Amino acid sequence: MAGEDVTKATSKTRLESGGSSGLAATLRQLPTARAERRARRRLPLALPARITFESGPERETRTVAGLSSNLSSLGAYLISPETLASGQVVFLAFDAPPELCGTPAIKIQCQGEVLRTDRRTDGRQGVAVRFLRARIHKHSSPDGRPRSRRSSLTVMM
């Protein structure tokens, strides 16, 4: 029993010091796992998005067609044909089909702030947006007939 303890201690010392096997050195070189920083779960959804923003010295309002790559309750990652800047305020609109939410089609409208951008190899831009406020509209009743009035929910982030 005492002999086993000495063998374990010797093996541990050999690993910690790099020993003849070099296993400790190899382990030190392995990448460490990074902690997930996101506060909410992201859903990988490719939904058409309308991105509205102000552009140029005249602060002209422009709307372009983009595509979501993923969404969460706090933000989205989008693919945009236009260049946007970090800190820029954008307005987004998504139409979520009934198959996605298990309810009648809904329209999601958000005001957000661009957190970061990534230049893609295809010339488009990846855009991370943090939602500042959102409004969700139901378009029709559960049986598919149009509602007499739209119901909506506004969420401040």
C-alpha positions in Angstrom: 0.0 0.0 0.0 2.8 2.4 0.9 4.6 1.4 -2.3 1.5 2.4 -4.3 1.4 5.9 -2.7 5.1 6.4 -3.6 4.5 5.3 -7.2 1.5 7.7 -7.5 3.4 10.5 -6.0 6.4 9.9 -8.3 4.1 9.7 -11.4 2.4 12.9 -10.4 5.7 14.7 -9.9 6.9 13.5 -13.2 3.7 14.8 -15.0 3.9 18.2 -13.2 7.6 18.7 -14.0 7.2 17.6 -17.6 8.7 14.2 -17.0 10.1 12.0 -19.6 6.8 11.6 -21.4 6.2 15.4 -21.9 2.4 14.9 -21.2 2.3 17.9 -18.9 3.7 20.1 -21.6 1.2 18.8 -24.1 -1.7 19.4 -21.6 -0.5 23.0 -21.0 -0.6 23.7 -24.7 -4.2 22.5 -25.2 -6.7 25.3 -25.6 -8.9 25.9 -22.5 -12.6 26.0 -22.8 -14.1 29.5 -23.0 -17.0 30.4 -20.8 -20.2 31.2 -22.6 -20.9 34.9 -22.2 -24.4 35.1 -23.7 -27.2 35.6 -21.2 -29.8 34.0 -23.4 -30.0 30.9 -25.6 -29.6 31.6 -29.3 -31.8 30.0 -31.9 -30.2 29.4 -35.3 -32.9 30.9 -37.5 -32.6 32.1 -41.0 -35.4 34.7 -41.3 -35.7 37.5 -43.8 -35.1 40.8 -42.1 -35.7 44.4 -43.1 -32.9 46.5 -41.7 -33.6 50.3 -41.5 -30.9 52.8 -40.6 -29.7 56.3 -41.2 -26.9 56.8 -43.6 -24.6 59.5 -45.0 -24.2 63.1 -44.0 -27.8 63.9 -44.8 -28.9 61.1 -42.3 -31.0 59.6 -45.1 -33.2 56.7 -43.9 -32.5 53.5 -45.8 -34.0 50.0 -45.7 -32.2 46.9 -47.0 -33.1 43.3 -47.0 -31.0 41.1 -44.7 -31.1 37.7 -43.2 -30.9 36.6 -39.6 -28.4 33.9 -38.7 -29.5 33.5 -35.1 -31.9 35.2 -32.7 -32.2 35.4 -28.9 -34.5 37.4 -26.7 -31.8 40.0 -26.3 -30.3 40.3 -29.8 -29.6 38.9 -33.2 -26.8 38.2 -35.6 -27.6 39.3 -39.2 -26.2 39.2 -42.6 -26.4 42.6 -44.3 -25.6 43.8 -47.8 -24.8 47.2 -46.4 -22.0 48.4 -44.1 -23.1 49.3 -40.6 -21.0 50.7 -37.8 -20.6 49.7 -34.2 -22.9 51.9 -32.0 -25.3 52.6 -34.9 -29.0 52.4 -34.1 -31.0 50.1 -36.4 -34.6 49.1 -36.7 -35.3 45.5 -37.6 -38.5 43.7 -38.8 -38.9 39.9 -39.0 -41.9 37.9 -40.1 -42.0 34.6 -38.2 -44.1 32.0 -39.9 -46.7 29.9 -38.0 -44.6 26.8 -38.2 -41.8 28.4 -36.3 -43.8 29.6 -33.2 -46.7 27.1 -33.2 -49.0 30.1 -33.3 -50.4 32.4 -36.0 -47.8 34.3 -38.0 -46.2 37.1 -36.0 -44.3 40.2 -36.9 -41.3 41.2 -34.7 -40.2 44.8 -34.8 -37.0 45.8 -32.9 -34.9 48.8 -32.2 -31.3 47.8 -31.6 -27.7 48.9 -31.4 -25.0 47.4 -33.5 -22.4 45.8 -31.2 -19.9 44.6 -33.7 -19.5 43.8 -37.4 -17.6 41.2 -39.3 -16.6 41.5 -43.0 -17.5 38.2 -44.8 -15.7 36.7 -47.7 -18.8 37.1 -49.9 -18.7 40.9 -49.5 -21.6 41.1 -47.2 -21.3 42.1 -43.5 -22.2 40.1 -40.4 -23.8 42.3 -37.8 -24.4 41.6 -34.1 -27.3 43.7 -32.7 -28.4 44.1 -29.1 -32.1 44.8 -28.9 -33.1 48.0 -27.0 -36.9 47.4 -27.4 -39.1 45.0 -29.3 -42.7 44.8 -30.4 -44.5 41.6 -31.3 -47.7 41.6 -33.4 -50.0 38.7 -34.1 -51.3 38.7 -37.6 -54.2 36.3 -37.5 -56.4 34.3 -35.2 -55.6 30.6 -34.4 -58.0 29.4 -37.0 -56.2 31.4 -39.7 -58.9 34.0 -40.2 -57.8 37.7 -40.0 -58.3 39.4 -36.7 -60.5 42.4 -36.5 -57.6 44.2 -34.7 -54.0 43.3 -34.3 -52.8 42.4 -30.8 -49.4 43.4 -29.8 -46.9 43.3 -27.0 -44.1 45.8 -26.5 -41.0 44.8 -24.6 -38.4 47.2 -23.3 -35.0 45.5 -22.9 
